[in-house]
């Protein structure tokens, strides 16, 4: 049985209670790029980590009355990759990696949303890279919702997951004499997001 009652505090229009978990009220939210980071981490030479991010993207979150019916869609411009090294970024844009001329976008579209008992979410979805679509799972934590000084309702969340880039045909690499590879096949996804409710 789902409890959709709301509190009597000032946050009544912002949150609701579903089975003991505080969630945002239903509505559509869009990512605020000024307060969102879509990032990733890959191991380099098996001894260090390289962090990067994408700077051009758009995303929509639909919070449904039934949390399991909620959805997420994100479209990323592949050429906007930034790892703080122009030469490396230009290489990643080539056919060795993302092939941005042929495949200008990366996408994520949710297929299933599971709400845990502590407000943690498992968001299953289809990720498309270089025209190849594979299922992935993101661990999502709802950080809260607030009304800003300008009257906008904003929600925050973090998300993380892991992919094997070989699954998407991004298989360029070089083996090391000591074992392992120059760039790890596993890539961690790290997202810190803020989204604004649409009227």
Backbone as a printed PyTorch tensor [residue, N CA C, xyz], in Angstrom:
tensor([[[  0.8430,  -1.1790,   0.0000],
         [  0.0000,   0.0000,   0.0000],
         [  0.8840,   1.2360,   0.0000]],

        [[  0.6320,   2.1560,  -0.8950],
         [  1.4580,   3.3430,  -1.0220],
         [  0.8370,   4.5040,  -0.2710]],

        [[  1.6270,   5.1240,   0.6040],
         [  1.1810,   6.2930,   1.3420],
         [  1.6550,   7.5330,   0.6170]],

        [[  0.7540,   8.3330,   0.0840],
         [  1.1300,   9.5210,  -0.6640],
         [  0.7850,  10.7930,   0.0970]],

        [[  0.6280,  10.6900,   1.4250],
         [  0.3110,  11.8730,   2.2190],
         [  1.4930,  12.8210,   2.2550]],

        [[  1.2180,  14.1070,   2.4660],
         [  2.2710,  15.1040,   2.5520],
         [  2.2500,  15.7410,   3.9200]],

        [[  3.3570,  16.3490,   4.2770],
         [  3.4470,  16.9950,   5.5810],
         [  2.7230,  18.3260,   5.5520]],

        [[  2.5750,  18.9380,   6.7410],
         [  1.8910,  20.2230,   6.8220],
         [  2.8820,  21.3680,   6.8890]],

        [[  4.1580,  21.0850,   6.6560],
         [  5.1730,  22.1210,   6.7120],
         [  5.2010,  22.8980,   5.4070]],

        [[  6.1570,  23.8480,   5.3180],
         [  6.2750,  24.6800,   4.1200],
         [  6.6970,  23.8650,   2.9100]],

        [[  7.1770,  22.6330,   3.1390],
         [  7.6440,  21.8170,   2.0210],
         [  6.5380,  20.9830,   1.4020]],

        [[  5.2700,  21.2360,   1.7910],
         [  4.1630,  20.4160,   1.3230],
         [  4.1440,  20.2940,  -0.1940]],

        [[  4.3930,  21.3770,  -0.8910],
         [  4.3250,  21.3620,  -2.3470],
         [  5.5990,  20.8260,  -2.9780]],

        [[  6.5990,  20.5570,  -2.1710],
         [  7.8770,  20.1160,  -2.6940],
         [  8.0840,  18.6140,  -2.5570]],

        [[  7.6380,  18.0310,  -1.4520],
         [  7.9110,  16.6230,  -1.1950],
         [  6.6400,  15.8790,  -0.8180]],

        [[  6.7550,  14.5690,  -0.8490],
         [  5.6760,  13.6730,  -0.4190],
         [  6.3160,  12.4540,   0.2270]],

        [[  5.5130,  11.6900,   0.9000],
         [  5.9990,  10.5010,   1.5780],
         [  5.4340,   9.2730,   0.8850]],

        [[  6.3130,   8.4010,   0.4200],
         [  5.8930,   7.1520,  -0.2300],
         [  6.5330,   5.9970,   0.5220]],

        [[  5.6940,   5.2430,   1.2250],
         [  6.1780,   4.0980,   2.0070],
         [  7.3250,   4.4820,   2.9390]],

        [[  7.1860,   5.6400,   3.5810],
         [  8.1800,   6.0780,   4.5460],
         [  9.3850,   6.7690,   3.9560]],

        [[  9.4060,   6.9680,   2.6310],
         [ 10.5330,   7.6030,   1.9640],
         [ 10.0980,   8.9690,   1.4350]],

        [[ 10.8930,  10.0020,   1.7110],
         [ 10.5940,  11.3450,   1.2220],
         [ 11.0390,  11.4890,  -0.2230]],

        [[ 10.0980,  11.8890,  -1.0710],
         [ 10.3600,  12.0280,  -2.5000],
         [  9.8080,  13.3600,  -2.9870]],

        [[ 10.2980,  13.8380,  -4.1420],
         [  9.6990,  15.0540,  -4.7060],
         [  8.2820,  14.7790,  -5.1870]],

        [[  7.4700,  15.8170,  -5.2140],
         [  6.1380,  15.6770,  -5.7870],
         [  6.2580,  15.4630,  -7.2890]],

        [[  5.1860,  14.9930,  -7.8960],
         [  5.2290,  14.6480,  -9.3070],
         [  5.4930,  15.8800, -10.1650]],

        [[  6.1430,  15.6500, -11.2890],
         [  6.4150,  16.7520, -12.2010],
         [  7.5910,  16.4310, -13.1080]],

        [[  7.8830,  17.3740, -13.9820],
         [  8.9900,  17.2360, -14.9280],
         [ 10.0890,  18.2260, -14.5590]],

        [[ 11.3160,  17.7300, -14.5100],
         [ 12.4790,  18.5410, -14.1610],
         [ 13.5050,  18.4590, -15.2880]],

        [[ 14.2390,  19.5460, -15.5050],
         [ 15.3260,  19.5310, -16.4880],
         [ 16.6400,  19.8410, -15.7930]],

        [[ 17.7150,  19.2360, -16.2700],
         [ 19.0270,  19.4360, -15.6650],
         [ 19.4760,  20.8790, -15.8060]],

        [[ 20.0330,  21.4030, -14.7300],
         [ 20.6370,  22.7280, -14.7220],
         [ 22.1390,  22.5440, -14.9260]],

        [[ 22.6250,  22.8940, -16.1240],
         [ 24.0270,  22.6420, -16.4520],
         [ 24.9940,  23.4550, -15.5910]],

        [[ 24.5180,  24.5620, -15.0240],
         [ 25.3900,  25.3700, -14.1770],
         [ 25.6940,  24.6820, -12.8480]],

        [[ 24.8640,  23.7030, -12.4870],
         [ 25.0190,  23.0380, -11.1930],
         [ 24.9880,  21.5240, -11.3290]],

        [[ 25.4120,  21.0300, -12.4780],
         [ 25.4180,  19.5920, -12.7430],
         [ 26.7620,  19.2040, -13.3430]],

        [[ 27.2490,  18.0470, -12.9770],
         [ 28.4570,  17.5160, -13.5890],
         [ 28.2250,  16.0780, -14.0360]],

        [[ 28.4570,  15.8350, -15.3080],
         [ 28.3590,  14.5000, -15.8820],
         [ 29.7910,  14.0300, -16.1290]],

        [[ 30.2790,  13.1800, -15.2340],
         [ 31.6860,  12.8220, -15.2890],
         [ 31.9400,  11.3310, -15.3760]],

        [[ 33.2180,  10.9970, -15.5200],
         [ 33.6310,   9.5970, -15.6100],
         [ 35.0610,   9.4800, -15.0990]],

        [[ 35.4440,   8.2420, -14.7740],
         [ 36.7930,   7.9550, -14.2890],
         [ 37.2920,   6.7010, -14.9900]],

        [[ 38.5170,   6.7710, -15.5220],
         [ 39.1560,   5.6000, -16.1260],
         [ 40.5690,   5.4820, -15.5530]],

        [[ 41.0490,   4.2670, -15.4440],
         [ 42.4090,   4.0600, -14.9520],
         [ 43.3960,   4.2220, -16.1010]],

        [[ 44.5350,   4.8450, -15.7920],
         [ 45.5900,   5.0740, -16.7700],
         [ 46.8500,   4.3410, -16.3370]],

        [[ 47.3670,   3.5120, -17.2480],
         [ 48.5810,   2.7380, -16.9840],
         [ 48.4470,   1.8520, -15.7500]],

        [[ 47.2110,   1.5870, -15.3510],
         [ 46.8740,   0.6950, -14.2420],
         [ 47.3320,   1.2190, -12.8800]],

        [[ 47.8500,   2.4540, -12.8060],
         [ 48.3540,   2.9540, -11.5260],
         [ 47.7350,   4.2860, -11.1200]],

        [[ 46.9920,   4.9290, -12.0100],
         [ 46.3940,   6.2200, -11.6670],
         [ 45.0200,   6.3280, -12.3160]],

        [[ 44.3160,   7.3910, -11.9870],
         [ 42.9770,   7.6080, -12.5190],
         [ 42.9250,   8.9150, -13.2970]],

        [[ 42.2140,   8.8790, -14.4070],
         [ 41.9600,  10.0820, -15.1870],
         [ 40.4800,  10.3930, -15.0800]],

        [[ 40.1770,  11.6150, -14.6880],
         [ 38.7840,  12.0480, -14.5870],
         [ 38.4490,  12.9770, -15.7380]],

        [[ 37.2400,  12.8430, -16.2180],
         [ 36.7790,  13.7100, -17.2840],
         [ 35.3030,  14.0080, -17.1150]],

        [[ 34.8030,  14.8700, -17.9690],
         [ 33.3920,  15.2300, -17.9190],
         [ 32.9290,  15.6710, -19.2910]],

        [[ 31.6360,  15.7340, -19.4460],
         [ 31.0320,  16.2910, -20.6500],
         [ 30.3710,  17.6100, -20.2700]],

        [[ 30.5670,  18.6190, -21.0940],
         [ 30.0910,  19.9510, -20.7410],
         [ 28.8310,  20.3620, -21.4870]],

        [[ 28.4220,  19.5970, -22.4960],
         [ 27.2320,  19.9530, -23.2720],
         [ 26.2740,  18.7660, -23.2710]],

        [[ 25.1210,  18.9400, -22.6710],
         [ 24.1400,  17.8570, -22.5600],
         [ 22.8070,  18.4610, -22.1680]],

        [[ 21.7770,  17.6510, -22.2730],
         [ 20.4540,  18.0280, -21.7750],
         [ 19.8030,  16.7950, -21.1890]],

        [[ 19.0100,  17.0050, -20.1750],
         [ 18.3780,  15.8680, -19.5210],
         [ 17.0360,  16.2220, -18.9330]],

        [[ 16.1340,  15.2530, -18.9490],
         [ 14.7850,  15.4260, -18.4220],
         [ 14.4780,  14.3010, -17.4510]],

        [[ 13.9130,  14.6630, -16.3120],
         [ 13.5040,  13.7050, -15.2980],
         [ 12.0060,  13.8700, -15.0790]],

        [[ 11.2780,  12.7970, -15.2310],
         [  9.8400,  12.8170, -14.9880],
         [  9.5640,  12.0300, -13.7160]],

        [[  9.0910,  12.7200, -12.6920],
         [  8.7300,  12.0770, -11.4270],
         [  7.2460,  11.7440, -11.4880]],

        [[  6.9340,  10.4560, -11.5300],
         [  5.5480,  10.0120, -11.6820],
         [  4.8910,   9.7970, -10.3250]],

        [[  3.5770,   9.7380, -10.3360],
         [  2.8240,   9.4700,  -9.1080],
         [  3.2670,   8.1480,  -8.4960]],

        [[  3.4090,   7.1380,  -9.3340],
         [  4.0150,   5.8740,  -8.9240],
         [  5.5120,   5.9930,  -9.1980]],

        [[  6.3620,   6.0280,  -8.1580],
         [  7.7980,   6.2300,  -8.3790],
         [  8.3940,   5.2820,  -9.4170]],

        [[  7.8880,   4.0550,  -9.4800],
         [  8.4240,   3.0790, -10.4260],
         [  8.1480,   3.4620, -11.8710]],

        [[  7.1900,   4.3590, -12.0830],
         [  6.8620,   4.8070, -13.4370],
         [  7.6320,   6.0630, -13.8290]],

        [[  8.5180,   6.5280, -12.9590],
         [  9.3350,   7.7030, -13.2720],
         [ 10.3290,   7.3640, -14.3820]],

        [[ 10.8760,   8.4080, -15.0050],
         [ 11.7790,   8.1640, -16.1270],
         [ 12.8480,   9.2510, -16.2190]],

        [[ 13.9340,   8.8840, -16.8910],
         [ 15.0600,   9.7890, -17.1020],
         [ 15.5400,   9.6490, -18.5370]],

        [[ 15.8580,  10.7730, -19.1510],
         [ 16.4850,  10.7530, -20.4730],
         [ 17.5680,  11.8160, -20.5170]],

        [[ 18.7720,  11.4180, -20.9550],
         [ 19.8980,  12.3400, -21.0530],
         [ 20.5450,  12.1720, -22.4220]],

        [[ 20.8060,  13.2990, -23.0730],
         [ 21.4930,  13.3110, -24.3650],
         [ 22.7630,  14.1440, -24.2060]],

        [[ 23.9080,  13.5420, -24.4990],
         [ 25.2120,  14.1710, -24.3030],
         [ 25.8740,  14.3980, -25.6560]],

        [[ 26.4240,  15.5780, -25.8510],
         [ 27.1990,  15.8610, -27.0500],
         [ 28.6140,  15.3220, -26.8420]],

        [[ 28.9540,  14.2940, -27.6110],
         [ 30.2150,  13.5770, -27.3920],
         [ 31.4380,  14.4780, -27.5290]],

        [[ 31.3770,  15.4500, -28.4280],
         [ 32.5330,  16.3220, -28.6650],
         [ 32.8320,  17.2340, -27.4890]],

        [[ 31.9270,  17.3130, -26.5140],
         [ 32.1270,  18.2150, -25.3800],
         [ 32.9770,  17.5960, -24.2850]],

        [[ 33.6080,  16.4620, -24.5630],
         [ 34.4380,  15.8050, -23.5610],
         [ 35.5730,  16.7200, -23.1280]],

        [[ 35.8770,  16.6860, -21.8340],
         [ 36.9370,  17.5280, -21.2800],
         [ 37.6450,  16.7520, -20.1790]],

        [[ 38.9130,  16.4010, -20.4270],
         [ 39.7350,  15.7170, -19.4300],
         [ 40.9030,  16.5850, -18.9780]],

        [[ 40.8160,  17.8760, -19.2690],
         [ 41.8730,  18.8340, -18.9220],
         [ 43.1640,  18.5900, -19.6820]],

        [[ 43.0620,  17.9630, -20.8340],
         [ 44.2190,  17.7750, -21.7090],
         [ 43.7100,  17.8220, -23.1480]],

        [[ 44.0050,  18.8960, -23.8540],
         [ 43.4420,  19.0900, -25.1900],
         [ 43.8470,  17.9900, -26.1540]],

        [[ 45.0980,  17.5570, -26.0810],
         [ 45.5590,  16.5040, -26.9730],
         [ 44.8200,  15.2020, -26.7290]],

        [[ 44.6500,  14.8560, -25.4750],
         [ 43.9200,  13.6270, -25.1340],
         [ 42.4580,  13.7370, -25.5600]],

        [[ 41.8510,  14.9040, -25.3250],
         [ 40.4510,  15.0900, -25.7070],
         [ 40.2780,  14.9340, -27.2110]],

        [[ 41.1910,  15.5090, -27.9680],
         [ 41.0990,  15.3920, -29.4300],
         [ 41.2450,  13.9370, -29.8740]],

        [[ 42.1000,  13.1810, -29.1780],
         [ 42.2550,  11.7640, -29.5120],
         [ 40.9750,  10.9860, -29.1960]],

        [[ 40.3770,  11.2700, -28.0460],
         [ 39.1540,  10.5660, -27.6660],
         [ 38.0160,  10.8660, -28.6470]],

        [[ 38.0550,  12.0230, -29.2840],
         [ 37.0060,  12.3660, -30.2510],
         [ 37.1440,  11.6040, -31.5650]],

        [[ 38.3040,  10.9990, -31.8080],
         [ 38.5420,  10.3030, -33.0730],
         [ 37.8870,   8.9240, -33.0890]],

        [[ 38.0700,   8.2230, -34.1980],
         [ 37.4820,   6.8980, -34.3580],
         [ 38.1090,   5.8640, -33.4190]],

        [[ 39.2560,   6.1800, -32.8170],
         [ 39.8460,   5.2570, -31.8410],
         [ 38.9310,   5.0830, -30.6260]],

        [[ 38.1680,   6.1420, -30.3400],
         [ 37.3110,   6.0940, -29.1550],
         [ 35.8570,   6.4340, -29.5130]],

        [[ 35.4670,   7.7080, -29.4030],
         [ 34.0470,   8.0600, -29.5200],
         [ 33.5760,   8.3180, -30.9480]],

        [[ 34.4970,   8.5880, -31.8650],
         [ 34.1130,   8.8350, -33.2690],
         [ 32.9710,   9.8550, -33.3470]],

        [[ 33.2490,  11.0550, -32.8360],
         [ 32.1850,  12.0400, -32.6640],
         [ 31.6030,  12.5500, -33.9820]],

        [[ 32.3670,  12.5070, -35.0620],
         [ 31.8270,  12.9550, -36.3480],
         [ 30.7130,  12.0330, -36.8320]],

        [[ 30.8860,  10.7470, -36.6140],
         [ 29.8870,   9.7700, -37.0410],
         [ 28.7970,   9.5590, -35.9920]],

        [[ 29.1720,   9.6610, -34.7260],
         [ 28.2260,   9.4250, -33.6270],
         [ 28.2900,  10.6200, -32.6640]],

        [[ 27.6080,  11.6980, -32.9850],
         [ 27.7700,  12.9470, -32.2230],
         [ 27.1830,  12.9310, -30.8150]],

        [[ 26.3170,  11.9710, -30.5020],
         [ 25.6950,  11.9810, -29.1770],
         [ 25.8460,  10.6500, -28.4660]],

        [[ 25.8390,  10.7300, -27.1310],
         [ 25.6980,   9.5770, -26.2560],
         [ 24.3570,   9.7590, -25.5540]],

        [[ 23.6240,   8.6840, -25.3470],
         [ 22.3080,   8.8240, -24.7340],
         [ 22.1060,   7.7990, -23.6190]],

        [[ 21.2590,   8.1910, -22.6820],
         [ 20.7880,   7.2720, -21.6450],
         [ 19.2840,   7.4530, -21.5250]],

        [[ 18.5600,   6.3420, -21.6090],
         [ 17.1030,   6.3540, -21.4420],
         [ 16.7260,   5.2550, -20.4600]],

        [[ 16.0640,   5.6330, -19.3920],
         [ 15.7040,   4.6590, -18.3650],
         [ 14.6550,   3.6890, -18.8780]],

        [[ 14.7170,   2.4710, -18.3540],
         [ 13.7420,   1.4410, -18.6900],
         [ 13.0110,   0.9160, -17.4580]],

        [[ 13.5940,   1.1420, -16.2820],
         [ 12.9900,   0.6470, -15.0500],
         [ 13.5590,   1.4270, -13.8770]],

        [[ 12.6910,   1.7490, -12.9210],
         [ 13.1130,   2.4720, -11.7220],
         [ 12.6810,   1.6770, -10.4920]],

        [[ 13.6340,   1.3350,  -9.6360],
         [ 13.3480,   0.6150,  -8.3920],
         [ 13.7020,   1.5020,  -7.2140]],

        [[ 12.7600,   1.6960,  -6.3080],
         [ 12.9640,   2.5090,  -5.1180],
         [ 13.2730,   1.6200,  -3.9360]],

        [[ 14.4270,   1.8790,  -3.2970],
         [ 14.8130,   1.1170,  -2.1280],
         [ 14.1930,   1.6800,  -0.8680]],

        [[ 14.4430,   1.0320,   0.2510],
         [ 13.8120,   1.4180,   1.5070],
         [ 14.4360,   2.6590,   2.1290]],

        [[ 15.6360,   3.0230,   1.7110],
         [ 16.3340,   4.1590,   2.3140],
         [ 16.4060,   5.3620,   1.3740]],

        [[ 15.5490,   5.3830,   0.3680],
         [ 15.5760,   6.4900,  -0.5700],
         [ 16.6110,   6.3410,  -1.6620]],

        [[ 17.2470,   5.1740,  -1.7110],
         [ 18.1930,   4.9110,  -2.7880],
         [ 17.4490,   4.2600,  -3.9490]],

        [[ 17.9100,   4.5200,  -5.1420],
         [ 17.2320,   4.0530,  -6.3460],
         [ 18.1800,   3.1990,  -7.1800]],

        [[ 17.6130,   2.2540,  -7.8810],
         [ 18.3070,   1.5480,  -8.9490],
         [ 17.6000,   1.9440, -10.2410]],

        [[ 18.2910,   2.6550, -11.0860],
         [ 17.7030,   3.0820, -12.3500],
         [ 18.3380,   2.2800, -13.4750]],

        [[ 17.5590,   1.3760, -14.0460],
         [ 18.0000,   0.5990, -15.1920],
         [ 17.7220,   1.3950, -16.4590]],

        [[ 18.6240,   1.2840, -17.4290],
         [ 18.3920,   2.0240, -18.6570],
         [ 19.2380,   1.5130, -19.8020]],

        [[ 18.9820,   2.0700, -20.9610],
         [ 19.7490,   1.7590, -22.1650],
         [ 20.7000,   2.9100, -22.4450]],

        [[ 21.9870,   2.5890, -22.5330],
         [ 22.9950,   3.5880, -22.8680],
         [ 23.4950,   3.3300, -24.2750]],

        [[ 23.6050,   4.3930, -25.0570],
         [ 24.0570,   4.2720, -26.4340],
         [ 25.3430,   5.0720, -26.6210]],

        [[ 26.3810,   4.3730, -27.0700],
         [ 27.6740,   4.9760, -27.3560],
         [ 28.1340,   4.4420, -28.7070]],

        [[ 28.5420,   5.3250, -29.6010],
         [ 28.9830,   4.9220, -30.9470],
         [ 27.9140,   4.1020, -31.6680]],

        [[ 26.6650,   4.4100, -31.4180],
         [ 25.5760,   3.7100, -32.0830],
         [ 25.2660,   2.3500, -31.5100]],

        [[ 25.9550,   1.9450, -30.4420],
         [ 25.7400,   0.6490, -29.8000],
         [ 24.9810,   0.8710, -28.4970]],

        [[ 23.9020,   0.1360, -28.3080],
         [ 23.0730,   0.2880, -27.1190],
         [ 23.2190,  -0.9260, -26.2140]],

        [[ 23.5010,  -0.6720, -24.9440],
         [ 23.6450,  -1.7400, -23.9590],
         [ 22.9090,  -1.3370, -22.6700]],

        [[ 22.4030,  -2.3140, -21.9230],
         [ 21.7500,  -1.9920, -20.6420],
         [ 22.7840,  -1.6790, -19.5700]],

        [[ 22.4880,  -0.7030, -18.7250],
         [ 23.3310,  -0.4010, -17.5810],
         [ 22.4260,  -0.1230, -16.3780]],

        [[ 23.0090,  -0.1190, -15.1980],
         [ 22.2860,   0.1860, -13.9730],
         [ 23.0000,   1.3190, -13.2560]],

        [[ 22.2540,   2.3370, -12.8680],
         [ 22.7980,   3.4430, -12.0990],
         [ 22.2750,   3.3810, -10.6710]],

        [[ 23.1740,   3.5620,  -9.7140],
         [ 22.7870,   3.7210,  -8.3180],
         [ 22.5400,   5.2020,  -8.0860]],

        [[ 21.3150,   5.5430,  -7.6840],
         [ 20.9200,   6.9420,  -7.5770],
         [ 20.5010,   7.2520,  -6.1430]],

        [[ 20.9900,   8.3750,  -5.6380],
         [ 20.6140,   8.8370,  -4.3070],
         [ 19.9550,  10.2040,  -4.4250]],

        [[ 18.7360,  10.3080,  -3.9260],
         [ 17.9910,  11.5650,  -3.9240],
         [ 18.5340,  12.4470,  -2.8110]],

        [[ 19.0200,  13.6440,  -3.1660],
         [ 19.6560,  14.5300,  -2.2000],
         [ 18.6940,  15.5270,  -1.5660]],

        [[ 17.5170,  15.6930,  -2.1480],
         [ 16.5510,  16.6160,  -1.5760],
         [ 15.9660,  17.5430,  -2.6200]],

        [[ 14.9710,  18.3060,  -2.1880],
         [ 14.3130,  19.2740,  -3.0620],
         [ 14.0850,  20.5510,  -2.2730]],

        [[ 14.2000,  21.7010,  -2.9500],
         [ 14.1130,  22.9830,  -2.2750],
         [ 13.5540,  24.0170,  -3.2390]],

        [[ 13.0100,  25.0730,  -2.6870],
         [ 12.6000,  26.2170,  -3.5050],
         [ 13.6590,  27.3020,  -3.3570]],

        [[ 14.2430,  27.7290,  -4.4890],
         [ 15.3120,  28.7090,  -4.4180],
         [ 14.7470,  30.1230,  -4.2170]],

        [[ 15.6070,  31.1160,  -3.9870],
         [ 15.1340,  32.4810,  -3.7190],
         [ 14.3470,  33.1140,  -4.8600]],

        [[ 14.4160,  32.5270,  -6.0440],
         [ 13.7140,  33.0710,  -7.2060],
         [ 12.4270,  32.3190,  -7.5130]],

        [[ 12.0400,  31.4200,  -6.6040],
         [ 10.7740,  30.7220,  -6.7450],
         [ 10.8390,  29.4450,  -7.5560]],

        [[ 12.0350,  29.0050,  -7.9370],
         [ 12.1790,  27.7610,  -8.7060],
         [ 12.3200,  26.5710,  -7.7670]],

        [[ 11.6510,  25.4850,  -8.0840],
         [ 11.8120,  24.2500,  -7.3270],
         [ 12.9460,  23.4330,  -7.9410]],

        [[ 13.8730,  23.0310,  -7.0880],
         [ 15.0600,  22.3140,  -7.5520],
         [ 15.2410,  21.0240,  -6.7650]],

        [[ 15.6140,  19.9690,  -7.4570],
         [ 15.9550,  18.7250,  -6.7730],
         [ 17.3950,  18.3720,  -7.0870]],

        [[ 18.0020,  17.6520,  -6.1690],
         [ 19.3780,  17.2220,  -6.3550],
         [ 19.5020,  15.7150,  -6.2170]],

        [[ 20.4220,  15.1450,  -6.9580],
         [ 20.6780,  13.7150,  -6.8330],
         [ 22.0890,  13.4030,  -7.3100]],

        [[ 22.5960,  12.2940,  -6.8490],
         [ 23.8660,  11.7680,  -7.3410],
         [ 23.6030,  10.4040,  -7.9560]],

        [[ 24.4080,  10.0600,  -8.9490],
         [ 24.2540,   8.7690,  -9.6170],
         [ 25.6300,   8.2210,  -9.9700]],

        [[ 25.7530,   6.9180,  -9.9150],
         [ 27.0140,   6.2820, -10.2610],
         [ 26.7480,   4.9350, -10.9100]],

        [[ 27.6960,   4.4940, -11.6850],
         [ 27.5830,   3.2000, -12.3510],
         [ 28.9070,   2.8510, -12.9850]],

        [[ 28.9430,   1.7500, -13.6920],
         [ 30.1690,   1.3090, -14.3490],
         [ 29.8240,   0.6390, -15.6670]],

        [[ 30.6150,   0.9240, -16.6810],
         [ 30.4530,   0.2740, -17.9700],
         [ 31.7870,  -0.3080, -18.4130]],

        [[ 31.7160,  -1.2470, -19.3290],
         [ 32.9040,  -1.7620, -20.0120],
         [ 32.8800,  -1.1600, -21.4070]],

        [[ 33.8340,  -0.3000, -21.7070],
         [ 33.7870,   0.4130, -22.9880],
         [ 33.8970,  -0.5400, -24.1840]],

        [[ 34.4740,  -1.7250, -23.9740],
         [ 34.5420,  -2.6960, -25.0640],
         [ 33.1510,  -3.1240, -25.5280]],

        [[ 32.1850,  -3.0950, -24.6020],
         [ 30.8180,  -3.4740, -24.9580],
         [ 30.2230,  -2.5340, -25.9930]],

        [[ 30.7830,  -1.3180, -26.0840],
         [ 30.2610,  -0.3180, -27.0070],
         [ 31.1690,  -0.1250, -28.2250]],

        [[ 32.1200,  -1.0070, -28.3940],
         [ 33.0130,  -0.8930, -29.5310],
         [ 34.1100,   0.1260, -29.3530]],

        [[ 34.3080,   0.5970, -28.1280],
         [ 35.3870,   1.5520, -27.8470],
         [ 36.5560,   0.7410, -27.2980]],

        [[ 37.2570,   0.0670, -28.1940],
         [ 38.2100,  -0.9540, -27.7660],
         [ 39.6670,  -0.6010, -28.0140]],

        [[ 39.9570,   0.6290, -28.4570],
         [ 41.3470,   1.0170, -28.6870],
         [ 42.1400,   0.9010, -27.3920]],

        [[ 43.3510,   0.3240, -27.4910],
         [ 44.1910,   0.1860, -26.3150],
         [ 45.5870,  -0.2590, -26.7160]],

        [[ 46.4610,  -0.3270, -25.7420],
         [ 47.8100,  -0.8530, -25.9390],
         [ 48.1870,  -1.6180, -24.6870]],

        [[ 48.7400,  -2.8200, -24.8800],
         [ 49.1130,  -3.6530, -23.7400],
         [ 50.4250,  -3.1680, -23.1290]],

        [[ 50.5420,  -3.3610, -21.8230],
         [ 51.7720,  -3.0150, -21.1130],
         [ 52.6230,  -4.2540, -20.9070]],

        [[ 53.9430,  -4.0760, -20.9250],
         [ 54.8470,  -5.2040, -20.7260],
         [ 54.6470,  -5.8390, -19.3550]],

        [[ 54.2330,  -5.0390, -18.3960],
         [ 54.0440,  -5.5400, -17.0310],
         [ 52.6540,  -6.1180, -16.8090]],

        [[ 51.8510,  -6.1370, -17.8710],
         [ 50.4780,  -6.6160, -17.7500],
         [ 49.5090,  -5.4630, -17.6630]],

        [[ 48.2930,  -5.7010, -18.1280],
         [ 47.2950,  -4.6430, -18.1280],
         [ 47.3710,  -3.8040, -19.3860]],

        [[ 46.6850,  -2.6760, -19.3630],
         [ 46.5790,  -1.8420, -20.5450],
         [ 46.7920,  -0.3800, -20.1900]],

        [[ 47.0400,   0.4230, -21.2470],
         [ 47.2300,   1.8560, -21.0600],
         [ 45.9710,   2.4890, -20.4690]],

        [[ 44.8000,   2.0980, -21.0040],
         [ 43.5270,   2.6350, -20.5290],
         [ 42.6480,   1.4610, -20.0930]],

        [[ 42.0620,   1.5550, -18.9280],
         [ 41.2370,   0.4590, -18.4140],
         [ 39.9850,   0.2710, -19.2560]],

        [[ 39.5250,  -0.9730, -19.4220],
         [ 38.2530,  -1.1950, -20.1210],
         [ 37.0550,  -0.7330, -19.2970]],

        [[ 37.1950,  -0.7730, -17.9820],
         [ 36.1080,  -0.3580, -17.1100],
         [ 36.1470,   1.1610, -16.9160]],

        [[ 34.9920,   1.7750, -17.0480],
         [ 34.8710,   3.2170, -16.8600],
         [ 33.7580,   3.4660, -15.8560]],

        [[ 34.0770,   4.2220, -14.8180],
         [ 33.0730,   4.5640, -13.8140],
         [ 32.3620,   5.8540, -14.2170]],

        [[ 31.0650,   5.8720, -14.0230],
         [ 30.2550,   7.0500, -14.3070],
         [ 29.9190,   7.7350, -12.9950]],

        [[ 30.0880,   9.0560, -12.9530],
         [ 29.8150,   9.8270, -11.7460],
         [ 29.0250,  11.0760, -12.1130]],

        [[ 27.8450,  11.1900, -11.5590],
         [ 26.9580,  12.3080, -11.8970],
         [ 26.5150,  13.0170, -10.6250]],

        [[ 26.7170,  14.3080, -10.5980],
         [ 26.1980,  15.1670,  -9.5250],
         [ 25.2440,  16.1310, -10.2020]],

        [[ 23.9620,  16.0700,  -9.8620],
         [ 22.9730,  16.7900, -10.6680],
         [ 22.0250,  17.6460,  -9.8460]],

        [[ 21.6260,  18.7290, -10.4680],
         [ 20.5700,  19.5930,  -9.9530],
         [ 19.5980,  19.8310, -11.0990]],

        [[ 18.3240,  19.7010, -10.8260],
         [ 17.3280,  19.8410, -11.8840],
         [ 16.2100,  20.7800, -11.4250]],

        [[ 15.6440,  21.4990, -12.3820],
         [ 14.6550,  22.5340, -12.0930],
         [ 13.2850,  22.0870, -12.6080]],

        [[ 12.2700,  22.2260, -11.7510],
         [ 10.9150,  21.8730, -12.1350],
         [ 10.4110,  22.8100, -13.2450]],

        [[  9.7440,  22.2190, -14.2220],
         [  9.1600,  22.9970, -15.3010],
         [  7.7410,  23.3850, -14.9600]],

        [[  7.3250,  24.5440, -15.4360],
         [  5.9550,  25.0220, -15.1410],
         [  4.9270,  24.1050, -15.7560]]])
